[in-house]
Amino acid sequence: MTQVRTRVAPSPTGDPHVGTAYIALFNYAFAKQHGGEFVLRIEDTDQARSTPESEQMIMKALRWLGLDWDHGPDVGGNAGPYRQSERAEIYQEYAQQLLDDGHAFYCFATPEELDEMRREQQAAGLRPKYDGRGLKHTAEEIEQRLAAGDPYVIRMKIPESGSFKFEDHLRGEVEIPWEQVDMQVLMKQDGLPTYFLANVVDDHLMGITHVFRGEEWLPSAPKLLQLYKYLGWDAPVLGHMPLLRNPDKSKLSKRKNPTSILYYQRMGYLPEALLNYLGRMGWSMPDEREKFSLAEMIDNFDIKRVSLGGPVFDPVKLDWLNGVWIRENLSDDQFISELHKWAFNEEYLRQMLPHIKSRVERFSQVAPLANFMYSGLLDLPETAFDGLALESEQLRKVLQFVSWEMDSLRHWDKEQIFPALKGLAKAMDVKMKDFMAPVFISIAGTTATFSVVDAMEILGPDLSRARLRQASQLVGSPSKKEAKRWQKEFDGLLRS
């Protein structure tokens, strides 16, 4: 019997998302429940956005949760390398095979031409979709354009009519008309694959037997499974998990709820409690008990018992469950140990020491000066920003723009943070002192503290960004209409 092998394949383009942990947990539990193996693969083919820092944060976050992998970029395995950026030659080989077998084709259309194609389709009331223009090139024309060095992508062919049926492991039979499926780009102009080709090739070569992924990928299943057919391979069992939702049932997003795993670590949650909570997302123990360990989840796991309704990620419920874990699982000595590990340790204190030592005359002054460094989200009153030089509308915009700017930073240190803030203040034509005052209050709750940029570096991106979003919401987040207008203005500032 084939050994069960599952995987999680995050993109290292930002903070490690709780949605990644949720999908990883269910794939991990399924593999371990069947005595199988779990693989970590890094999808870093987006060279513009992928960073080594993000990759390290993903691995740190998953390991903190206790989701260790049997194969991966740092532990090796029998089917590496486990970073997609290191597998380019493998993908090119299979892209060429698809071309040779007539299942893929060259497309030389420019981005401008494709934009014009979509505009014309929309004007005609049609659903924007690639129109197959690349299929009209003759072999001679293709040869000439390749010889001339014209840029191109490789797209997959899809049937022109009918529909695609497949058995979803969680949802039963699913049928999707081919007219709803686009001719997917398989290889980009930079010679790296898109998600679809890379995942099919990697899952096959790495022996992945089951793929449980988010339901947002359900419409793309025909493309994925058709590629297996084109390449002559057996497809893994495919199942689509329900998406995590905010309490208002919208898709979980950082604008309504912090979504970084490391945010929850920084806030002082126990990894066992967070993993327990994620395990409750659309699944339950046979006896319906709410508190259970990873080992207990694996012992009782049945993927068929996943509920397909959108599970609600409720921070209030998570707080309750974390409190239960603290009270029931930590002795006094363990409580002290966990508290020390969380933030009351020498490493964390040493980072603050240069900023605290020069400002105190008594040790009793340390706690009031540094209390915001040991807090989660701050309990800011509605009057927190009263008396600042900025007018109400300007204040709202400054905090929103700062939040967006900090969200876009790829490297988190003061050498990146301060120039970004200074550049934004200049672009918005706001005096630096007036610009920084609300940032101080957002991060520290006051302007009377040490350098807010140093504080942000020490607090880290997850908690800093969460506090900025909290402050923006307090003064008044932009409406949908305002957000569109402000986003255009923000983008224009960055280009100018």
Secondary structure, DSSP 8 states (H G I E B T S, - for coil): ----EEEE----SSS-BHHHHHHHHHHHHHHHHTT-EEEE-B----TTT--HHHHHHHHHHHHHHT---SBBTTTB-TT---BGGG-HHHHHHHHHHHHHTTSEEEE---HHHHHHHHHHHHHTT-------GGGG--HHHHHHHHHTT---EEEE---SSSEEEEEETTTEEEEEEGGG----EEE-TTS-B-HHHHHHHHHHHTT--EEEEEGGGGGGHHHHHHHHHHHT----EEEEE---B-TTSSB--TTTS--BHHHHHHTT--HHHHHHHHHTSS---TT--S---HHHHHHT--GGG---S--B--HHHHHHHHHHHHHHH--HHHHHHHHHHHT-SHHHHHHHHHHHGGG-SSGGGHHHHHGGGG-SS----TTTTTT-SS-HHHHHHHHHHHHHHHHH-SS-SHHHHHHHHHHHHHHTT--HHHHHHHHHHHHHSSSSSS-HHHHHHHH-HHHHHHHHHHHHHHH----HHHHHHHHHHHHHHHH-
